Amino acid sequence: MTEPSQQKKDVAANNRRTPQTPEQKVAAALNEQGFLFQQRVRDAIVQKGHSTGRVPWQLLASEYPVTAADGSQTRVDLVLQNNDFRGAYLCVECKRSDSRFKNWIFFDQGQSIKGTPPENVYLETLRIERRPGPGCAQLEARRYLDASKAAMPVFNYYVESATDRNDRWSATETIEKAFYQVCLGQSGLMGKVIDFEHPNDFRVIPVVVTTAEMFQADFDVDRIPLETGAINDTDLQLKPLDFCAVNYRPNDNLALKTHVRHRRGDLVADLTFWQLRTVFVVQAKSILKFLKEADLTLVKL
C-alpha cells in the first residue's frame, strides 16, 4: 500500500510551498498513502456495481490479513467473490502510479516458454475430490496452474514510462512491487480458503488496479539491431489498454508447495505447473468492465 518514495518527496515539496492549514495538512497526509485510492475502487464496485446489478462479483472484505506462502504476514486490499461460482475469488491490489512514471507499457506477446501457447494464462486452482456418502469426506486435493486462453492480450514484459524526463525515462519498481504484493496476498488467500466451506473447486485470481495510463507497445522485433538492442520511435506504435494480463514469474518462495500431482521433471514443467502466475492489470476507470470480462472468461472451474 505504501507509495513510491519519489511521490512522497513531490508531495512534501508541494506542501512546503503552500500554507499549512489543518485541512491542507490532512489532505497531504491522505495523499501520501494509497488508502484513498483503495477506498475509491472499493466504493466504485459496491455502489455502482451492486446497486445496478451490473457487477457479478461481491466484495467480501478489505485489508484482509493472510500468511503468504513464504511465511510473511500481509494484507489483501480487496477480496471479491463471484456471485455464481462461489469458489472463484479475486485478490485485488490497488496501486497508484509513481508521479514521475505515469504510463505503464506492456509488450511481447510471443512464446516465451517452450511448447506453450503464448496466449495462455495460468490460474492457481485447487480441486478437492470427495468420497461419496454422508459427510463427503475429502479424498484428495489437487493443486494446479490451470492453463487456458484469455480473451485479452497477454504480455511477457512491462515498463513504466516517464511523461517528462527527470533523471531517467523508465522504471519498473512500482509495477514489480504491485505484482509481488498481489502474489503474496494471492498465495496467502489460497492457503486460507482451502480450510473454508466452499465448492469442490476454487481459485484465487491476482488483480492489480492502477491509476497509471496503460498502453500496448507494438513493434517488429526483427527491426531492432542486435548490435544495439534499441528501437527507433518511428518503428513503434502505442495502443491504449483498459486491462491486460501478464505472465509473471514470482520468486521461488511463492511457488506451489503442496497437492501438486505434476512432477518437476524439467524447467518447463517447473514454470508451467508450479511457478507462473498470471496477474491481471486494470486501469481504474475500467474496473467494472474488467469484472464483467473476468466473470465470462476466468471463473469457469
Phi and psi restraints in degrees (value plus and minus 20) as a CYANA .aco file:
   2 THR   PHI     -84.6   -44.6
   2 THR   PSI     115.4   155.4
   3 GLU   PHI    -104.3   -64.3
   3 GLU   PSI     141.2   181.2
   4 PRO   PHI     -77.1   -37.1
   4 PRO   PSI     126.5   166.5
   5 SER   PHI     -82.0   -42.0
   5 SER   PSI     -56.2   -16.2
   6 GLN   PHI     -83.6   -43.6
   6 GLN   PSI     -58.3   -18.3
   7 GLN   PHI     -82.4   -42.4
   7 GLN   PSI     -60.8   -20.8
   8 LYS   PHI     -83.3   -43.3
   8 LYS   PSI     -58.4   -18.4
   9 LYS   PHI     -85.1   -45.1
   9 LYS   PSI     -60.6   -20.6
  10 ASP   PHI     -83.2   -43.2
  10 ASP   PSI     -63.7   -23.7
  11 VAL   PHI     -84.4   -44.4
  11 VAL   PSI     -62.3   -22.3
  12 ALA   PHI     -82.9   -42.9
  12 ALA   PSI     -60.7   -20.7
  13 ALA   PHI     -83.6   -43.6
  13 ALA   PSI     -59.6   -19.6
  14 ASN   PHI     -85.5   -45.5
  14 ASN   PSI     -58.3   -18.3
  15 ASN   PHI     -83.4   -43.4
  15 ASN   PSI     -55.5   -15.5
  16 ARG   PHI     -88.8   -48.8
  16 ARG   PSI     -42.6    -2.6
  17 ARG   PHI    -110.5   -70.5
  17 ARG   PSI     -24.3    15.7
  18 THR   PHI    -141.6  -101.6
  18 THR   PSI     135.3   175.3
  19 PRO   PHI     -79.3   -39.3
  19 PRO   PSI     121.1   161.1
  20 GLN   PHI    -118.0   -78.0
  20 GLN   PSI      49.0    89.0
  21 THR   PHI     -92.9   -52.9
  21 THR   PSI     142.0   182.0
  22 PRO   PHI     -76.2   -36.2
  22 PRO   PSI     -59.6   -19.6
  23 GLU   PHI     -86.6   -46.6
  23 GLU   PSI     -59.6   -19.6
  24 GLN   PHI     -85.6   -45.6
  24 GLN   PSI     -58.3   -18.3
  25 LYS   PHI     -84.6   -44.6
  25 LYS   PSI     -63.3   -23.3
  26 VAL   PHI     -86.9   -46.9
  26 VAL   PSI     -62.2   -22.2
  27 ALA   PHI     -80.4   -40.4
  27 ALA   PSI     -61.9   -21.9
  28 ALA   PHI     -82.9   -42.9
  28 ALA   PSI     -61.7   -21.7
  29 ALA   PHI     -83.3   -43.3
  29 ALA   PSI     -64.8   -24.8
  30 LEU   PHI     -84.5   -44.5
  30 LEU   PSI     -59.5   -19.5
  31 ASN   PHI     -93.8   -53.8
  31 ASN   PSI     -39.9     0.1
  32 GLU   PHI     -90.6   -50.6
  32 GLU   PSI     -47.7    -7.7
  33 GLN   PHI    -124.4   -84.4
  33 GLN   PSI     154.3   194.3
  34 GLY   PHI    -123.0   -83.0
  34 GLY   PSI     -11.6    28.4
  35 PHE   PHI     -87.1   -47.1
  35 PHE   PSI     -53.6   -13.6
  36 LEU   PHI     -81.6   -41.6
  36 LEU   PSI     -63.2   -23.2
  37 PHE   PHI     -84.8   -44.8
  37 PHE   PSI     -63.0   -23.0
  38 GLN   PHI     -79.1   -39.1
  38 GLN   PSI     -64.8   -24.8
  39 GLN   PHI     -82.6   -42.6
  39 GLN   PSI     -60.1   -20.1
  40 ARG   PHI     -86.9   -46.9
  40 ARG   PSI     -61.7   -21.7
  41 VAL   PHI     -83.8   -43.8
  41 VAL   PSI     -65.3   -25.3
  42 ARG   PHI     -76.3   -36.3
  42 ARG   PSI     -68.4   -28.4
  43 ASP   PHI     -89.9   -49.9
  43 ASP   PSI     -50.5   -10.5
  44 ALA   PHI     -83.0   -43.0
  44 ALA   PSI     -58.0   -18.0
  45 ILE   PHI     -91.8   -51.8
  45 ILE   PSI     -65.9   -25.9
  46 VAL   PHI     -92.5   -52.5
  46 VAL   PSI     -71.6   -31.6
  47 GLN   PHI     -94.5   -54.5
  47 GLN   PSI     -74.0   -34.0
  48 LYS   PHI     -99.4   -59.4
  48 LYS   PSI     -46.9    -6.9
  49 GLY   PHI    -104.4   -64.4
  49 GLY   PSI     -79.9   -39.9
  50 HIS   PHI     -86.9   -46.9
  50 HIS   PSI     -57.3   -17.3
  51 SER   PHI     -87.1   -47.1
  51 SER   PSI     -48.0    -8.0
  52 THR   PHI    -122.5   -82.5
  52 THR   PSI     -27.0    13.0
  53 GLY   PHI      51.9    91.9
  53 GLY   PSI      -1.3    38.7
  54 ARG   PHI    -110.0   -70.0
  54 ARG   PSI     -28.9    11.1
  55 VAL   PHI    -135.4   -95.4
  55 VAL   PSI      99.3   139.3
  56 PRO   PHI    -103.4   -63.4
  56 PRO   PSI       7.1    47.1
  57 TRP   PHI    -151.1  -111.1
  57 TRP   PSI     129.3   169.3
  58 GLN   PHI    -138.6   -98.6
  58 GLN   PSI     122.3   162.3
  59 LEU   PHI     -96.4   -56.4
  59 LEU   PSI     104.4   144.4
  60 LEU   PHI    -114.1   -74.1
  60 LEU   PSI     -61.0   -21.0
  61 ALA   PHI    -186.3  -146.3
  61 ALA   PSI     137.4   177.4
  62 SER   PHI    -140.5  -100.5
  62 SER   PSI     134.3   174.3
  63 GLU   PHI      32.8    72.8
  63 GLU   PSI      30.3    70.3
  64 TYR   PHI    -105.7   -65.7
  64 TYR   PSI     102.8   142.8
  65 PRO   PHI     -99.5   -59.5
  65 PRO   PSI     116.4   156.4
  66 VAL   PHI    -162.5  -122.5
  66 VAL   PSI     142.7   182.7
  67 THR   PHI    -124.2   -84.2
  67 THR   PSI      95.3   135.3
  68 ALA   PHI     -89.2   -49.2
  68 ALA   PSI     148.2   188.2
  69 ALA   PHI     -82.1   -42.1
  69 ALA   PSI     -44.0    -4.0
  70 ASP   PHI    -108.1   -68.1
  70 ASP   PSI     -15.0    25.0
  71 GLY   PHI      70.5   110.5
  71 GLY   PSI     -26.0    14.0
  72 SER   PHI     -99.4   -59.4
  72 SER   PSI     134.9   174.9
  73 GLN   PHI    -114.0   -74.0
  73 GLN   PSI     114.4   154.4
  74 THR   PHI    -171.1  -131.1
  74 THR   PSI     157.0   197.0
  75 ARG   PHI    -150.8  -110.8
  75 ARG   PSI     124.0   164.0
  76 VAL   PHI    -112.6   -72.6
  76 VAL   PSI     107.4   147.4
  77 ASP   PHI     -76.8   -36.8
  77 ASP   PSI     -75.2   -35.2
  78 LEU   PHI    -159.1  -119.1
  78 LEU   PSI     116.9   156.9
  79 VAL   PHI    -136.3   -96.3
  79 VAL   PSI     101.9   141.9
  80 LEU   PHI    -135.4   -95.4
  80 LEU   PSI     128.1   168.1
  81 GLN   PHI    -144.6  -104.6
  81 GLN   PSI     119.2   159.2
  82 ASN   PHI     -90.5   -50.5
  82 ASN   PSI     120.2   160.2
  83 ASN   PHI     -90.1   -50.1
  83 ASN   PSI     -53.0   -13.0
  84 ASP   PHI    -117.5   -77.5
  84 ASP   PSI     -60.0   -20.0
  85 PHE   PHI    -126.8   -86.8
  85 PHE   PSI      74.2   114.2
  86 ARG   PHI     -87.7   -47.7
  86 ARG   PSI     -32.3     7.7
  87 GLY   PHI    -110.3   -70.3
  87 GLY   PSI     -17.2    22.8
  88 ALA   PHI    -123.2   -83.2
  88 ALA   PSI     103.0   143.0
  89 TYR   PHI    -142.7  -102.7
  89 TYR   PSI     130.6   170.6
  90 LEU   PHI    -131.3   -91.3
  90 LEU   PSI     107.9   147.9
  91 CYS   PHI    -121.4   -81.4
  91 CYS   PSI      89.1   129.1
  92 VAL   PHI    -129.0   -89.0
  92 VAL   PSI     106.4   146.4
  93 GLU   PHI    -128.3   -88.3
  93 GLU   PSI     105.3   145.3
  94 CYS   PHI    -118.8   -78.8
  94 CYS   PSI     101.9   141.9
  95 LYS   PHI    -155.5  -115.5
  95 LYS   PSI      97.9   137.9
  96 ARG   PHI     -97.1   -57.1
  96 ARG   PSI     127.8   167.8
  97 SER   PHI     -93.6   -53.6
  97 SER   PSI     135.5   175.5
  98 ASP   PHI     -82.1   -42.1
  98 ASP   PSI     117.7   157.7
  99 SER   PHI     -82.0   -42.0
  99 SER   PSI     -43.8    -3.8
 100 ARG   PHI    -106.1   -66.1
 100 ARG   PSI     -44.7    -4.7
 101 PHE   PHI    -148.2  -108.2
 101 PHE   PSI      60.0   100.0
 102 LYS   PHI    -108.2   -68.2
 102 LYS   PSI     -26.9    13.1
 103 ASN   PHI    -128.9   -88.9
 103 ASN   PSI     108.6   148.6
 104 TRP   PHI    -124.3   -84.3
 104 TRP   PSI     105.5   145.5
 105 ILE   PHI    -132.7   -92.7
 105 ILE   PSI     113.1   153.1
 106 PHE   PHI    -141.8  -101.8
 106 PHE   PSI     120.6   160.6
 107 PHE   PHI    -175.7  -135.7
 107 PHE   PSI     148.3   188.3
 108 ASP   PHI      51.6    91.6
 108 ASP   PSI      80.3   120.3
 109 GLN   PHI    -129.0   -89.0
 109 GLN   PSI      -1.5    38.5
 110 GLY   PHI    -102.5   -62.5
 110 GLY   PSI     152.8   192.8
 111 GLN   PHI     -90.5   -50.5
 111 GLN   PSI     103.5   143.5
 112 SER   PHI    -136.4   -96.4
 112 SER   PSI     -25.3    14.7
 113 ILE   PHI    -151.1  -111.1
 113 ILE   PSI     110.0   150.0
 114 LYS   PHI     -74.0   -34.0
 114 LYS   PSI     110.8   150.8
 115 GLY   PHI      54.4    94.4
 115 GLY   PSI      -8.3    31.7
 116 THR   PHI    -139.2   -99.2
 116 THR   PSI     114.4   154.4
 117 PRO   PHI     -81.8   -41.8
 117 PRO   PSI     114.3   154.3
 118 PRO   PHI     -87.0   -47.0
 118 PRO   PSI     -38.6     1.4
 119 GLU   PHI    -108.4   -68.4
 119 GLU   PSI     -16.5    23.5
 120 ASN   PHI     -89.3   -49.3
 120 ASN   PSI     122.3   162.3
 121 VAL   PHI    -134.3   -94.3
 121 VAL   PSI     134.8   174.8
 122 TYR   PHI    -143.3  -103.3
 122 TYR   PSI      92.4   132.4
 123 LEU   PHI    -134.8   -94.8
 123 LEU   PSI      99.8   139.8
 124 GLU   PHI     -86.5   -46.5
 124 GLU   PSI     102.5   142.5
 125 THR   PHI    -152.6  -112.6
 125 THR   PSI     125.5   165.5
 126 LEU   PHI    -144.9  -104.9
 126 LEU   PSI     105.5   145.5
 127 ARG   PHI    -133.1   -93.1
 127 ARG   PSI     102.5   142.5
 128 ILE   PHI    -126.4   -86.4
 128 ILE   PSI      99.3   139.3
 129 GLU   PHI    -113.4   -73.4
 129 GLU   PSI     110.8   150.8
 130 ARG   PHI    -136.7   -96.7
 130 ARG   PSI     128.5   168.5
 131 ARG   PHI     -97.3   -57.3
 131 ARG   PSI     109.5   149.5
 132 PRO   PHI     -80.2   -40.2
 132 PRO   PSI     128.3   168.3
 133 GLY   PHI      99.9   139.9
 133 GLY   PSI    -198.6  -158.6
 134 PRO   PHI     -77.4   -37.4
 134 PRO   PSI     113.8   153.8
 135 GLY   PHI      65.3   105.3
 135 GLY   PSI     -43.9    -3.9
 136 CYS   PHI      28.2    68.2
 136 CYS   PSI      37.3    77.3
 137 ALA   PHI     -80.9   -40.9
 137 ALA   PSI     126.1   166.1
 138 GLN   PHI     -85.9   -45.9
 138 GLN   PSI     110.0   150.0
 139 LEU   PHI    -117.8   -77.8
 139 LEU   PSI     -67.4   -27.4
 140 GLU   PHI    -179.3  -139.3
 140 GLU   PSI     124.6   164.6
 141 ALA   PHI    -134.7   -94.7
 141 ALA   PSI     113.9   153.9
 142 ARG   PHI    -142.8  -102.8
 142 ARG   PSI      98.9   138.9
 143 ARG   PHI    -124.1   -84.1
 143 ARG   PSI     115.7   155.7
 144 TYR   PHI    -176.1  -136.1
 144 TYR   PSI     142.9   182.9
 145 LEU   PHI    -117.0   -77.0
 145 LEU   PSI      81.0   121.0
 146 ASP   PHI     -89.0   -49.0
 146 ASP   PSI      98.0   138.0
 147 ALA   PHI    -115.6   -75.6
 147 ALA   PSI     101.6   141.6
 148 SER   PHI    -167.4  -127.4
 148 SER   PSI     140.6   180.6
 149 LYS   PHI    -104.0   -64.0
 149 LYS   PSI     116.1   156.1
 150 ALA   PHI    -116.5   -76.5
 150 ALA   PSI     129.9   169.9
 151 ALA   PHI    -112.2   -72.2
 151 ALA   PSI      16.4    56.4
 152 MET   PHI    -173.7  -133.7
 152 MET   PSI     139.8   179.8
 153 PRO   PHI     -83.7   -43.7
 153 PRO   PSI     120.9   160.9
 154 VAL   PHI    -138.6   -98.6
 154 VAL   PSI     105.3   145.3
 155 PHE   PHI    -137.8   -97.8
 155 PHE   PSI     138.4   178.4
 156 ASN   PHI    -120.8   -80.8
 156 ASN   PSI     -50.1   -10.1
 157 TYR   PHI    -146.3  -106.3
 157 TYR   PSI     141.9   181.9
 158 TYR   PHI    -177.8  -137.8
 158 TYR   PSI     133.4   173.4
 159 VAL   PHI    -175.6  -135.6
 159 VAL   PSI     131.0   171.0
 160 GLU   PHI    -115.7   -75.7
 160 GLU   PSI     112.7   152.7
 161 SER   PHI    -132.0   -92.0
 161 SER   PSI     115.0   155.0
 162 ALA   PHI     -96.3   -56.3
 162 ALA   PSI     123.0   163.0
 163 THR   PHI    -101.3   -61.3
 163 THR   PSI     -53.3   -13.3
 164 ASP   PHI    -158.5  -118.5
 164 ASP   PSI     115.4   155.4
 165 ARG   PHI     -91.2   -51.2
 165 ARG   PSI     112.7   152.7
 166 ASN   PHI    -129.2   -89.2
 166 ASN   PSI    -113.7   -73.7
 167 ASP   PHI    -118.3   -78.3
 167 ASP   PSI     -35.8     4.2
 168 ARG   PHI    -180.9  -140.9
 168 ARG   PSI     146.8   186.8
 169 TRP   PHI    -116.0   -76.0
 169 TRP   PSI     -35.8     4.2
 170 SER   PHI    -163.4  -123.4
 170 SER   PSI     144.5   184.5
 171 ALA   PHI    -178.9  -138.9
 171 ALA   PSI     148.6   188.6
 172 THR   PHI    -156.7  -116.7
 172 THR   PSI     -23.4    16.6
 173 GLU   PHI     -80.7   -40.7
 173 GLU   PSI     -64.5   -24.5
 174 THR   PHI     -87.2   -47.2
 174 THR   PSI     -63.1   -23.1
 175 ILE   PHI     -83.2   -43.2
 175 ILE   PSI     -66.9   -26.9
 176 GLU   PHI     -79.5   -39.5
 176 GLU   PSI     -64.2   -24.2
 177 LYS   PHI     -82.9   -42.9
 177 LYS   PSI     -60.4   -20.4
 178 ALA   PHI     -85.3   -45.3
 178 ALA   PSI     -64.4   -24.4
 179 PHE   PHI     -84.7   -44.7
 179 PHE   PSI     -64.8   -24.8
 180 TYR   PHI     -86.5   -46.5
 180 TYR   PSI     -61.0   -21.0
 181 GLN   PHI     -83.4   -43.4
 181 GLN   PSI     -62.7   -22.7
 182 VAL   PHI     -89.2   -49.2
 182 VAL   PSI     -50.9   -10.9
 183 CYS   PHI     -93.1   -53.1
 183 CYS   PSI     -54.5   -14.5
 184 LEU   PHI     -78.5   -38.5
 184 LEU   PSI     -71.1   -31.1
 185 GLY   PHI     -82.7   -42.7
 185 GLY   PSI     -61.0   -21.0
 186 GLN   PHI     -82.4   -42.4
 186 GLN   PSI     -63.1   -23.1
 187 SER   PHI     -85.7   -45.7
 187 SER   PSI     -58.3   -18.3
 188 GLY   PHI     -89.3   -49.3
 188 GLY   PSI     -57.3   -17.3
 189 LEU   PHI     -87.5   -47.5
 189 LEU   PSI     -58.5   -18.5
 190 MET   PHI     -80.1   -40.1
 190 MET   PSI     -61.4   -21.4
 191 GLY   PHI     -85.1   -45.1
 191 GLY   PSI     -48.2    -8.2
 192 LYS   PHI    -103.4   -63.4
 192 LYS   PSI     -66.8   -26.8
 193 VAL   PHI     -89.6   -49.6
 193 VAL   PSI     -37.7     2.3
 194 ILE   PHI     -82.9   -42.9
 194 ILE   PSI     -45.3    -5.3
 195 ASP   PHI    -112.8   -72.8
 195 ASP   PSI     -25.0    15.0
 196 PHE   PHI    -107.1   -67.1
 196 PHE   PSI     145.9   185.9
 197 GLU   PHI     -99.2   -59.2
 197 GLU   PSI     104.1   144.1
 198 HIS   PHI    -180.7  -140.7
 198 HIS   PSI     155.1   195.1
 199 PRO   PHI     -81.5   -41.5
 199 PRO   PSI     153.0   193.0
 200 ASN   PHI     -88.9   -48.9
 200 ASN   PSI     -40.2    -0.2
 201 ASP   PHI    -141.4  -101.4
 201 ASP   PSI     118.3   158.3
 202 PHE   PHI    -174.0  -134.0
 202 PHE   PSI     138.4   178.4
 203 ARG   PHI    -168.2  -128.2
 203 ARG   PSI     134.3   174.3
 204 VAL   PHI    -142.4  -102.4
 204 VAL   PSI     102.1   142.1
 205 ILE   PHI    -127.4   -87.4
 205 ILE   PSI     102.8   142.8
 206 PRO   PHI    -100.3   -60.3
 206 PRO   PSI     111.5   151.5
 207 VAL   PHI    -153.8  -113.8
 207 VAL   PSI     111.9   151.9
 208 VAL   PHI    -130.5   -90.5
 208 VAL   PSI     102.3   142.3
 209 VAL   PHI    -124.5   -84.5
 209 VAL   PSI     109.7   149.7
 210 THR   PHI    -153.6  -113.6
 210 THR   PSI     135.8   175.8
 211 THR   PHI    -104.2   -64.2
 211 THR   PSI     -29.8    10.2
 212 ALA   PHI     -84.0   -44.0
 212 ALA   PSI     130.4   170.4
 213 GLU   PHI     -99.9   -59.9
 213 GLU   PSI     113.6   153.6
 214 MET   PHI    -131.8   -91.8
 214 MET   PSI     117.2   157.2
 215 PHE   PHI    -158.7  -118.7
 215 PHE   PSI     128.8   168.8
 216 GLN   PHI    -119.0   -79.0
 216 GLN   PSI     107.4   147.4
 217 ALA   PHI    -117.7   -77.7
 217 ALA   PSI      96.6   136.6
 218 ASP   PHI    -125.8   -85.8
 218 ASP   PSI     112.0   152.0
 219 PHE   PHI    -183.4  -143.4
 219 PHE   PSI     142.2   182.2
 220 ASP   PHI    -111.6   -71.6
 220 ASP   PSI      90.2   130.2
 221 VAL   PHI     -83.9   -43.9
 221 VAL   PSI     -43.7    -3.7
 222 ASP   PHI     -88.4   -48.4
 222 ASP   PSI     -35.9     4.1
 223 ARG   PHI    -106.6   -66.6
 223 ARG   PSI     -22.0    18.0
 224 ILE   PHI    -109.8   -69.8
 224 ILE   PSI      97.3   137.3
 225 PRO   PHI     -84.2   -44.2
 225 PRO   PSI     117.1   157.1
 226 LEU   PHI     -84.4   -44.4
 226 LEU   PSI     -46.8    -6.8
 227 GLU   PHI     -88.4   -48.4
 227 GLU   PSI     -48.9    -8.9
 228 THR   PHI    -138.6   -98.6
 228 THR   PSI     -49.6    -9.6
 229 GLY   PHI      42.6    82.6
 229 GLY   PSI       6.1    46.1
 230 ALA   PHI    -140.0  -100.0
 230 ALA   PSI     132.1   172.1
 231 ILE   PHI    -134.4   -94.4
 231 ILE   PSI     127.4   167.4
 232 ASN   PHI    -106.8   -66.8
 232 ASN   PSI     123.9   163.9
 233 ASP   PHI     -82.3   -42.3
 233 ASP   PSI     -45.7    -5.7
 234 THR   PHI     -91.8   -51.8
 234 THR   PSI     -35.7     4.3
 235 ASP   PHI    -116.3   -76.3
 235 ASP   PSI      -7.5    32.5
 236 LEU   PHI    -144.2  -104.2
 236 LEU   PSI     117.9   157.9
 237 GLN   PHI    -146.8  -106.8
 237 GLN   PSI     118.6   158.6
 238 LEU   PHI    -130.8   -90.8
 238 LEU   PSI     116.9   156.9
 239 LYS   PHI    -145.4  -105.4
 239 LYS   PSI     110.3   150.3
 240 PRO   PHI     -84.1   -44.1
 240 PRO   PSI     126.8   166.8
 241 LEU   PHI    -142.7  -102.7
 241 LEU   PSI     118.3   158.3
 242 ASP   PHI    -104.4   -64.4
 242 ASP   PSI     -60.3   -20.3
 243 PHE   PHI    -181.7  -141.7
 243 PHE   PSI     143.2   183.2
 244 CYS   PHI    -180.0  -140.0
 244 CYS   PSI     159.0   199.0
 245 ALA   PHI    -142.3  -102.3
 245 ALA   PSI     127.8   167.8
 246 VAL   PHI    -150.4  -110.4
 246 VAL   PSI     106.5   146.5
 247 ASN   PHI    -103.3   -63.3
 247 ASN   PSI      76.8   116.8
 248 TYR   PHI    -113.0   -73.0
 248 TYR   PSI     122.4   162.4
 249 ARG   PHI    -128.5   -88.5
 249 ARG   PSI      70.9   110.9
 250 PRO   PHI     -91.5   -51.5
 250 PRO   PSI     151.5   191.5
 251 ASN   PHI     -81.6   -41.6
 251 ASN   PSI     138.2   178.2
 252 ASP   PHI     -76.1   -36.1
 252 ASP   PSI     -51.3   -11.3
 253 ASN   PHI     -90.3   -50.3
 253 ASN   PSI     -25.5    14.5
 254 LEU   PHI    -128.4   -88.4
 254 LEU   PSI     -13.1    26.9
 255 ALA   PHI     -86.2   -46.2
 255 ALA   PSI     137.8   177.8
 256 LEU   PHI     -79.6   -39.6
 256 LEU   PSI     125.9   165.9
 257 LYS   PHI    -143.9  -103.9
 257 LYS   PSI     -49.3    -9.3
 258 THR   PHI    -154.0  -114.0
 258 THR   PSI     139.1   179.1
 259 HIS   PHI      43.2    83.2
 259 HIS   PSI       4.2    44.2
 260 VAL   PHI    -119.8   -79.8
 260 VAL   PSI     103.1   143.1
 261 ARG   PHI    -101.6   -61.6
 261 ARG   PSI     -49.0    -9.0
 262 HIS   PHI     -90.0   -50.0
 262 HIS   PSI     121.8   161.8
 263 ARG   PHI    -102.9   -62.9
 263 ARG   PSI     127.6   167.6
 264 ARG   PHI    -105.3   -65.3
 264 ARG   PSI      45.3    85.3
 265 GLY   PHI     -97.4   -57.4
 265 GLY   PSI     -44.2    -4.2
 266 ASP   PHI    -177.6  -137.6
 266 ASP   PSI    -199.3  -159.3
 267 LEU   PHI     -84.0   -44.0
 267 LEU   PSI     -61.4   -21.4
 268 VAL   PHI     -83.8   -43.8
 268 VAL   PSI     -63.8   -23.8
 269 ALA   PHI     -82.9   -42.9
 269 ALA   PSI     -59.1   -19.1
 270 ASP   PHI     -79.9   -39.9
 270 ASP   PSI     -64.5   -24.5
 271 LEU   PHI     -88.7   -48.7
 271 LEU   PSI     -69.9   -29.9
 272 THR   PHI    -104.1   -64.1
 272 THR   PSI     -38.6     1.4
 273 PHE   PHI    -130.1   -90.1
 273 PHE   PSI     -36.0     4.0
 274 TRP   PHI    -147.7  -107.7
 274 TRP   PSI     -51.6   -11.6
 275 GLN   PHI    -128.1   -88.1
 275 GLN   PSI     -69.9   -29.9
 276 LEU   PHI     -80.5   -40.5
 276 LEU   PSI     127.6   167.6
 277 ARG   PHI    -156.0  -116.0
 277 ARG   PSI     109.8   149.8
 278 THR   PHI    -107.2   -67.2
 278 THR   PSI     101.7   141.7
 279 VAL   PHI    -123.2   -83.2
 279 VAL   PSI     111.0   151.0
 280 PHE   PHI    -118.1   -78.1
 280 PHE   PSI     107.9   147.9
 281 VAL   PHI    -131.6   -91.6
 281 VAL   PSI     109.0   149.0
 282 VAL   PHI    -149.1  -109.1
 282 VAL   PSI     108.6   148.6
 283 GLN   PHI     -90.1   -50.1
 283 GLN   PSI     112.4   152.4
 284 ALA   PHI     -73.8   -33.8
 284 ALA   PSI     -58.0   -18.0
 285 LYS   PHI     -86.6   -46.6
 285 LYS   PSI     -34.9     5.1
 286 SER   PHI    -127.4   -87.4
 286 SER   PSI      -3.6    36.4
 287 ILE   PHI     -81.6   -41.6
 287 ILE   PSI     -61.9   -21.9
 288 LEU   PHI     -87.5   -47.5
 288 LEU   PSI     -57.6   -17.6
 289 LYS   PHI     -83.0   -43.0
 289 LYS   PSI     -62.6   -22.6
 290 PHE   PHI     -83.9   -43.9
 290 PHE   PSI     -61.9   -21.9
 291 LEU   PHI     -81.3   -41.3
 291 LEU   PSI     -55.3   -15.3
 292 LYS   PHI     -86.8   -46.8
 292 LYS   PSI     -64.1   -24.1
 293 GLU   PHI     -84.4   -44.4
 293 GLU   PSI     -61.2   -21.2
 294 ALA   PHI     -82.3   -42.3
 294 ALA   PSI     -57.3   -17.3
 295 ASP   PHI     -83.8   -43.8
 295 ASP   PSI     -56.4   -16.4
 296 LEU   PHI     -98.4   -58.4
 296 LEU   PSI     -53.9   -13.9
 297 THR   PHI    -141.8  -101.8
 297 THR   PSI     -32.9     7.1
 298 LEU   PHI    -135.4   -95.4
 298 LEU   PSI     -32.0     8.0
 299 VAL   PHI    -119.8   -79.8
 299 VAL   PSI     -32.7     7.3
 300 LYS   PHI     -83.4   -43.4
 300 LYS   PSI      97.3   137.3
